Amino acid sequence: MTVYTNARIVTPTGVIGRGWLEAEHGRITGVGTGDRRGRDLAGAWLLPGFVDLHVHGGGGHSAMTSSDAIREAVAFHRARGTTTTLVSLVTAPLEHLAKAAGWIADLTEEGLVEGCHFEGPFLAHSRCGAQDPAALRPPSLAELRLLLDAGRGTVRQMTVAPELVNPDTGDDGIDLVRELVSRGVIAAVGHTDATYAQARAAFRAGAALVTHAFNGMRGLHHREPGPFVAAVESPGVILEVINDGIHLDPAIMRLAHGLAPDRLALITDAIDATGMGDGEYRLGAMRVRVSDGVARLVEGGSLAGSTLTMDAALRRAVKEVGLPIETASRYASAIPAKVLGLGDRGTLVPGRRADLVILDGDLNVVEVP
């Protein structure tokens, strides 16, 4: 049994100013206030471990490369507080995506990661961002099933553009959404030129997530509200947000929080360059240049993922956006855990997994026990 004492503990009901947490066999067995014998954290913050729904790599390692690279990327992000990782794959030829999904399935069965997120290939050319346009595909139920089968039941999420139609088969993006939902996979709307009405149709069909809100989609306009407003008006739909100050201005973060309270999920969208400094890298088939921590395509200059980590996203949410730490913690842990249906983690209450992160007074990671 391990007991942490004299900590500022972030719980679902608020912050315990001078609290203790007891854990045994990987589970939280007690949380309370007052004096207990144990490890004195000297007033440090104790939060639930972060849950990242969208990460392509980190520490110089890309999920598109090998299972060993995924292991290294997961270790890199764990040291920065991420205790649950959903591995994201960028658009690539179908055979490459199927092979990578097999690696991720092995690692999921091992318990290292929570599964696979296909960010493509059924995305809009006009909003492809840093996705390889040569590998984009029109909607195809047959190809979708091929990819899901390659994941052996471990594909948890797929991003689709719901407005697309396959001229040869008649399959459309809404068909893909329905198929994903029927297979127990989260359908996310993203990299899309969908109108407000088209996005609403996707959410009515069961899409439950927005991939990096505002980025890779129509913007908010007073005559064409676009996917963001469609998501806000669809109860239960969660919006991913890349809170690095580059993809989203703090004022937009406050707007999203105000319009969709308790429906935001902090993500990193981190690529292999994360933690590695400026230079040239690759995101799938695309060449990326990182300058002052900002990743952009060498050709065209589109933003190409991020060099963000979840601890920095939470820190910015508190210090730059102005959210209470308990709200920022929900957006980094409880809400994304809920998206994945992981009721065993994301909050510091008895019975949940003892996935913890200890932060100092400036919200920098001290330790991930």
C-alpha positions, 0 to 999 in steps of 0.5 A: 500500500502507498499513501501520498500525504500533504497534497493538493488533490484534484477530485471530481468535487473540487480540490482537497487543499491538504489531502491524502490518497491511498493506493494498493495493487494499482487501485485507489483505495481511499482519498481524504483530508487531514494527517496520515502517515505516508509520502509527504508531497509538500503541497504538490498537486496530485491529478489523475493521469492524462488520457490522450485521444490523439497522438502520432508520436514523440521523442523522435519516434513515429507511430507509422514506423514500427511497434518499437517506435510506438513503445518509445513514443508512449514512454516519452509521453508517459514521462509527461503525465500521459498514462493512457494513449490512443495511437493515431495513424495519419493517412497512408496507403491501405496496406500500410495502415493495415500493417500499422493497425496490426502493430497497435493491436498487439500493443493493445492486447499487451495493455500498453495502449488503448487502441488505434485511431485512423485519422483518414484515409476518408478525408476531404482533399480541400481540408487535408492539412498535413495528410498525404493527399495522394493517399486519400480515399473516397468513402468505401465500406469495403475498405473501411471493413478491411481496416477495422478487421486489420485492427482485430477489434482494437480500432477505437476511433476513425476520423471521416469527412461526412460530406464525401461521396464515392462516385463508383459505389455510392458509399458516402461519409454518413454510411461510414459513420453508421458502420463505425457506430455499428461496430462500436468504433467512435466516429469523429468528424474532421478534415472536412468541408462539411456544412453545418447541415452535413455535420449535423447529419453526421452527429445524428447518425452517431458521430460523437467526436470532433477531431481537433475542433476548428482545425481542418474544417470550415470555420465559424461564419455567421451565414454558414456556422459549420461543424463547430456549431453543429457539434455544440448543438449536438448533446454529448458530442465531444470536441478535441482541442489542441491547446498549444496557443498555435492551433487555437487562440486562448480566446477561442478556447474560452469560447469553446468552453463557454459554449460546450462546458464539460465537452472538451478533450485536451489532445496533443496531436503530437508528432515524432518531433515533440521533445526533439527541437527544431529541424526537419521531420516526416509525418507519414509521407509528408516532410515537416519543418519545426521552427520555434516549436511549430510544425509545418509542412515544408511544401505549403506551410500547413500546420502538421500536428504539434509538439505539444505534451499533455502537461503543457496543454493542461498548464496553458489551460490554467495559466493562459486560458484561465480555467480552474485546475479542476476543469482543466483536469477533467478536460485532460483526463475524465472527459477523454476517458469517458469518450473511450468508455474507460470508466475505471480511470480519469478521476481520483476516487476510490475504486479507480485505477491509480493512474497519477501525475504529481505536479509542482506549484507551477504545474510542471511534472514532478513524477508519474508514479 
